[in-house]
Amino acid sequence: MKFVAREKEIEIIHNTYKLLENEGLKITLIKGYEGVGKTTLALEATKGQNTCYLKVNKKAEKLLCKEFMAIVEETYNIPIISNINNLEDFFSFIMAISRKRPITFIFDEFQVLDEMHDGILKKAEKEWKAYKKEARIHLVFISSDTKKLNMITEKKFKKFDNIIDLHPFTISEIKQLLESTQDYSEKNLLSYYIITGGIPKYISILQDNKISKAEDILPFAIYKNSPFINEGINRLIKVFGRNYGIYFTILQLAATGTNRRSDIEDLLGNNIGGYMKRLDVDYGLIKKVNPANAEENARRQRIFIKDIFLNFWFRFIYRNSTALESGDYRYLQAIQKDFHQYRETMLKQLFAQLLEDSGGYTQVGFFWEKSDKKYSEIIAINEKKKILHIYTIKMKKSQINEKQMEKRADIILKYYQGYNFQLKSLTLEDLDKVLMIF
């Protein structure tokens, strides 16, 4: 896959390397969940910087040091004479060789060092402080373990010159990528967005398999041997451990529309407060959303999965795992039908995000009342100017019903007395126009 975007992140890493001559030791942390492109960014941004890449794996410390020393010897063409068997001595060694020339060391999944050798990061920090004026080294740490990383940065290791929190590609960046491969259309863009969530790893899988057209993407994602089939389990089993059953159930229900806590608890017959808190605070996997028209402290929240790919995975793959494994084509047809409805739901979320990012409104959200099973309209408000825009979102212009829009507007306006309002509609055909404006 062609490397695109990430210009700001690359500039940070380039500028940090330039400072080594005069300011010595620099440390950059690149964090983000698996597949978001942390390693690719680090390697791309450090080309031509005397870079040594080291992947930290759980193994005996002596073996890991032996592996690291062999890579250092090959990378810098340095004959290794000393026998280094522990991480403390290894860090002293790379500090020493950095006095001769500016170098970059990348430690992928660096938090594993702390798991292998309790206290090594504290000791290393002292070592780096001692060498700070003499060393000319840029240490680039990569981590996808949010929980472990938070513990390390709060209690053990706090020295970072830069922290790059890497996120999936935006919809505009996905468009840029598709245009670079001449696979662009609004329909293709939407399908790429709602299945990959902008995660480079998943976009790369589609492109490596020559999957570019919207009608081909879903069948590829759900066929029996698809690389997407086990991706949700592979990612989340590391987060939840073996006791993932309740978490997966909550996430599946949220992805399929049962997203009020009370409804989930009724189905499970259990209080899920503790699970919800961990999903939200510890793991950052869900968000709680109130309707735009909710009063302060109103208990009308709905739960949504933040990660767009995981939302797709729980709705279409995990939910239908038995049918997909057996190749039951009756279920596959039902999945196709559900996916058409899902595209409109995700198009609403996409337009809401673009309107929020535009900066023209002080509040953007969805409207729903207690009786509404689904949210229908986007409410975009400029409170200072007392402007209210009510957006109806459909896949096609032929689906826009102006009389229905006016009926809904009468309900909505009860909550927004004194506002100047406009009824607006957006469809997939408007996506390019909106991206150009915002």
C-alpha positions in Angstrom: 0.0 0.0 0.0 1.2 3.5 -0.9 2.3 5.5 2.1 0.1 8.6 2.4 -0.7 11.3 4.9 1.0 11.4 8.4 2.8 14.6 7.3 2.6 16.2 10.8 3.9 13.1 12.5 6.8 12.7 10.1 7.7 16.4 10.6 7.9 15.9 14.4 10.3 12.9 14.0 12.4 14.7 11.4 12.8 17.8 13.5 13.6 15.8 16.6 16.5 14.1 14.8 17.9 17.5 13.7 18.1 18.5 17.4 20.5 15.7 18.3 23.7 17.5 17.4 23.0 20.3 19.8 20.6 18.9 22.4 21.6 15.3 22.7 19.2 12.5 23.8 15.6 12.7 22.6 12.7 10.3 23.3 9.5 10.0 21.2 6.6 7.8 22.0 4.3 6.6 19.2 1.1 5.0 20.6 -2.1 3.7 19.2 -3.9 0.4 18.8 -2.8 -2.5 16.6 -2.9 -2.0 12.8 -3.0 1.8 12.9 0.4 2.1 11.3 2.8 2.9 14.2 5.7 0.8 12.9 5.2 1.9 9.3 5.3 5.5 10.4 8.4 5.0 12.5 10.3 3.3 9.7 9.2 5.7 7.0 10.0 8.8 9.1 13.4 7.6 10.1 14.8 6.6 6.7 18.3 7.9 6.3 18.8 8.5 10.1 21.1 5.6 10.9 18.1 3.7 12.2 18.1 0.5 14.2 14.8 -1.3 14.5 14.3 -3.7 17.4 11.1 -5.6 18.1 10.7 -6.5 21.8 9.5 -10.0 22.4 8.9 -11.9 25.6 11.9 -14.1 26.0 14.9 -14.7 28.3 16.7 -11.4 28.9 20.0 -13.0 27.8 18.6 -14.2 24.5 16.9 -10.9 23.8 20.2 -9.0 24.4 22.0 -11.4 22.1 19.5 -10.8 19.4 19.6 -7.0 19.8 23.4 -7.0 19.7 23.5 -9.0 16.5 21.1 -6.4 14.9 23.2 -3.5 16.1 26.3 -5.1 14.8 24.7 -5.6 11.3 23.1 -2.2 11.2 26.1 -0.1 12.2 28.9 -2.5 11.0 30.4 -2.5 14.5 32.3 -5.6 15.6 30.9 -6.6 19.0 33.5 -7.6 21.4 31.8 -7.3 24.8 29.4 -10.0 25.9 26.3 -8.2 27.0 23.7 -10.3 28.8 21.3 -7.8 30.4 19.3 -4.9 29.3 20.9 -2.4 31.6 24.3 -3.0 30.0 22.7 -2.9 26.5 21.3 0.6 27.1 24.7 1.7 28.3 26.2 0.3 25.2 23.9 2.1 22.7 24.4 5.4 24.7 28.1 5.0 24.2 28.0 4.3 20.5 25.7 7.3 20.0 28.5 9.7 21.1 30.3 9.0 17.7 27.3 9.9 15.4 23.6 10.7 15.6 21.5 7.5 15.6 17.9 6.4 15.9 16.8 3.4 17.9 13.2 2.1 17.5 11.9 -0.2 20.2 8.6 -1.7 19.0 6.2 -2.7 21.9 8.7 -1.3 24.4 6.3 -1.9 27.3 7.3 -5.6 27.1 10.7 -4.5 28.5 9.0 -3.6 31.8 7.2 -7.0 31.9 10.4 -8.9 31.4 12.6 -6.9 33.7 10.7 -5.0 36.5 12.4 -1.7 37.1 14.5 -1.6 33.9 12.8 1.5 32.6 13.6 3.3 35.9 17.2 2.2 35.6 17.4 3.1 32.0 16.0 6.6 32.7 18.8 7.2 35.1 21.3 5.9 32.5 19.9 8.3 29.9 20.1 11.3 32.2 23.7 10.5 32.8 24.5 10.4 29.1 22.1 13.2 28.1 24.7 15.8 27.2 27.0 13.4 25.4 24.6 11.0 23.7 23.2 11.9 20.2 20.4 9.3 20.1 16.7 9.5 19.2 14.9 6.7 21.0 11.5 6.0 19.4 9.2 3.8 21.6 6.2 2.2 20.1 3.3 0.8 22.1 -0.2 -0.6 21.4 -0.9 -1.7 25.0 -2.9 1.2 26.4 -3.5 -0.1 29.9 0.2 -1.1 30.4 1.4 2.1 28.9 -0.7 4.2 31.2 0.7 2.4 34.2 4.3 2.9 33.0 3.9 6.6 32.2 2.1 7.3 35.5 4.4 5.4 37.9 7.7 4.4 36.3 8.8 6.4 33.3 7.7 9.9 32.6 10.3 11.3 30.2 9.1 11.9 26.7 10.0 14.8 24.4 7.2 13.9 22.0 4.1 11.8 22.3 2.4 10.9 19.0 -1.0 9.4 19.5 -1.6 7.8 16.1 -5.2 7.5 14.9 -6.8 5.8 11.9 -6.9 7.6 8.5 -9.6 10.3 8.2 -12.2 9.9 5.5 -10.3 12.6 3.5 -7.1 10.5 3.8 -8.8 7.4 2.7 -10.1 9.3 -0.3 -6.5 10.5 -1.1 -5.3 6.9 -1.0 -8.1 5.6 -3.3 -7.5 8.4 -5.7 -3.8 7.5 -5.8 -4.7 4.0 -7.0 -7.4 5.2 -9.3 -10.1 3.3 -7.3 -12.0 6.3 -6.1 -15.8 6.7 -6.1 -18.1 7.9 -3.3 -19.6 4.4 -3.1 -16.2 2.8 -2.8 -15.0 5.4 -0.3 -18.0 4.8 2.1 -17.5 1.0 2.0 -13.8 1.3 2.7 -14.5 3.7 5.6 -17.2 1.6 7.3 -15.3 -1.7 7.0 -11.7 -0.7 7.7 -12.4 2.3 9.9 -9.4 4.0 8.3 -7.0 1.5 9.9 -4.1 1.2 7.5 -3.6 -2.6 8.2 -7.1 -3.3 6.9 -6.9 -1.0 4.0 -3.7 -2.7 3.0 -5.4 -6.1 3.2 -8.0 -5.0 0.7 -5.6 -3.4 -1.6 -3.1 -6.3 -1.5 -6.0 -8.6 -2.6 -7.1 -6.2 -5.4 -10.4 -5.4 -3.6 -11.5 -1.9 -4.5 -15.1 -1.9 -5.6 -17.9 -1.5 -3.0 -19.8 -4.6 -4.1 -16.7 -6.8 -3.6 -15.6 -5.5 -0.2 -18.3 -7.1 2.0 -18.2 -10.6 0.3 -14.4 -10.6 0.8 -14.6 -9.5 4.4 -17.0 -12.2 5.5 -15.9 -15.3 3.4 -14.8 -18.3 5.5 -11.0 -17.8 5.2 -11.0 -14.0 5.1 -8.2 -12.3 7.2 -10.9 -10.3 8.9 -12.8 -13.3 10.4 -10.7 -13.7 13.5 -9.4 -10.1 13.7 -11.7 -8.9 16.4 -10.9 -11.9 18.7 -7.2 -11.5 18.0 -7.2 -7.9 19.0 -9.5 -8.0 22.0 -8.4 -11.3 23.6 -5.1 -9.5 24.4 -7.2 -6.8 26.1 -9.8 -8.9 28.0 -7.9 -12.1 28.5 -9.8 -15.4 28.6 -12.9 -14.0 30.4 -14.1 -12.0 27.4 -17.6 -13.5 27.1 -19.6 -10.7 28.8 -17.5 -8.0 27.1 -18.1 -9.5 23.7 -21.9 -9.8 24.4 -22.2 -6.2 25.4 -20.2 -5.1 22.3 -22.3 -7.3 20.0 -25.5 -5.9 21.4 -24.3 -2.3 21.1 -23.3 -2.9 17.5 -26.7 -4.4 16.5 -28.8 -1.6 18.0 -29.5 -2.8 21.6 -27.4 0.1 23.0 -29.2 1.3 26.1 -27.7 0.0 29.4 -31.2 -1.0 30.8 -32.0 -3.0 27.7 -28.7 -4.9 27.9 -29.1 -5.6 31.6 -32.6 -6.9 30.9 -31.3 -9.3 28.3 -28.3 -10.5 30.4 -30.1 -10.5 33.7 -27.1 -8.9 35.4 -25.8 -5.5 36.4 -23.1 -4.5 33.9 -21.9 -1.3 35.5 -18.4 -2.6 36.2 -18.0 -4.0 32.7 -19.3 -0.7 31.2 -16.8 1.3 33.2 -13.9 -0.8 32.1 -15.0 -0.7 28.4 -15.2 3.1 28.7 -12.4 4.2 31.0 -9.8 1.4 31.0 -10.1 0.2 27.4 -11.6 3.2 25.6 -13.7 1.0 23.4 -17.1 2.6 23.9 -18.6 6.0 24.2 -21.9 7.1 25.9 -24.0 9.5 23.8 -27.0 11.6 24.8 -29.4 12.9 22.2 -28.8 16.5 21.2 -32.1 17.5 22.7 -31.5 15.9 26.1 -31.7 18.0 29.2 -28.7 18.2 31.5 -28.2 15.0 33.6 -30.8 13.2 31.5 -30.5 9.4 31.6 -31.1 8.8 27.9 -27.7 7.6 26.9 -27.0 5.1 24.2 -23.8 3.1 23.9 -21.7 3.1 20.8 -18.5 1.3 19.8 -15.8 3.9 19.1 -13.8 1.7 16.7 -15.5 1.6 13.4 -14.0 -1.7 12.3 -14.9 -3.4 15.6 -18.4 -2.1 15.2 -18.6 -3.8 11.8 -16.9 -6.9 13.1 -19.4 -7.4 16.0 -22.4 -6.7 13.8 -21.5 -8.8 10.7 -18.9 -11.3 11.6 -19.1 -12.2 15.3 -22.9 -12.1 15.4 -23.0 -14.5 12.4 -20.0 -16.6 13.1 -21.8 -20.0 12.9 -23.4 -19.2 9.6 -20.2 -17.9 8.1 -18.3 -21.0 9.3 -20.8 -23.3 7.8 -21.3 -21.3 4.6 -25.0 -21.0 5.1 -25.9 -18.7 2.1 -29.4 -17.9 3.4 -27.7 -16.1 6.3 -25.3 -14.5 3.9 -28.2 -12.9 2.0 -29.5 -11.6 5.2 -26.1 -10.1 6.0 -26.1 -8.3 2.6 -29.6 -6.9 3.3 -28.5 -5.7 6.8 -25.4 -4.2 5.4 -27.4 -1.9 3.1 -29.2 -0.5 6.1 -25.9 -0.3 8.0 -24.4 1.9 5.3 -27.0 4.6 5.8 -26.5 4.5 9.6 -22.7 4.9 9.2 -23.2 7.6 6.5 -25.1 9.6 9.2 -22.3 9.2 11.6 -19.8 10.2 9.0 -21.6 13.4 8.0 -22.1 14.2 11.7 -18.4 14.0 12.2 -17.6 16.2 9.2 -20.1 18.8 10.3 -18.6 18.8 13.8 -15.1 19.1 12.3 -16.1 22.0 10.1 -16.1 24.5 13.0 -19.2 26.2 11.9 -21.4 24.9 14.7 -21.1 25.0 18.5 -23.0 21.6 18.8 -23.6 18.7 16.5 -25.5 15.6 17.6 -28.4 13.3 16.8 -32.0 13.9 17.7 -34.1 11.2 19.3 -36.9 10.9 21.8 -37.6 8.1 24.2 -40.0 6.4 21.8 -37.5 6.6 18.9 -35.8 3.2 18.3 -33.3 4.9 16.0 -31.8 8.3 15.6 -32.9 10.0 12.4 -31.7 13.5 12.1 -28.5 15.4 12.7 -29.0 18.6 14.7 -26.3 21.2 14.0 -26.5 24.4 16.2 -24.7 27.7 16.3 -25.8 28.9 19.8 -24.3 32.4 19.4 -26.2 33.1 16.1 -29.3 31.1 17.2 -29.1 29.0 14.0 -30.4 25.5 13.8 -29.8 23.2 10.9 -31.8 19.9 10.7 -30.1 17.4 8.4 -31.9 14.3 7.0 -29.4 11.7 5.7 -30.3 9.1 3.1 -28.3 7.0 0.7 -30.1 8.4 -2.4 -31.8 11.6 -3.3 -34.9 9.7 -4.3 -35.3 8.6 -0.7 -35.7 12.1 0.6 -39.3 12.8 1.7 -39.8 16.5 2.3 -43.2 16.1 3.9 -41.7 13.6 6.4 -38.8 16.1 7.1 -41.3 18.8 7.9 -43.3 16.6 10.3 -40.1 15.7 12.1 -39.1 19.4 12.2 -42.3 20.3 14.0 -41.3 17.8 16.8 -37.7 19.0 16.9 -38.5 22.7 17.0 -40.3 22.2 20.4 -36.9 21.9 21.9 -35.4 24.9 20.1 -37.6 27.9 20.6 -36.3 31.1 19.2 -33.9 29.5 16.7 -33.8 30.3 13.0 -33.9 26.9 11.4 -33.3 25.4 8.0 -34.1 21.9 6.8 -31.3 20.3 4.9 -30.6 16.9 3.3 -27.4 15.1 2.5 -26.9 11.8 0.5 -23.9 9.8 -0.6 -23.8 11.9 -3.8 -23.0 14.9 -1.6 -20.0 13.3 0.1 -17.4 14.8 -2.3 -19.0 18.3 -2.0 -18.9 18.2 1.8 -15.3 16.9 1.9 -14.3 19.8 -0.4 -16.0 22.4 1.8 -14.8 21.0 5.2 
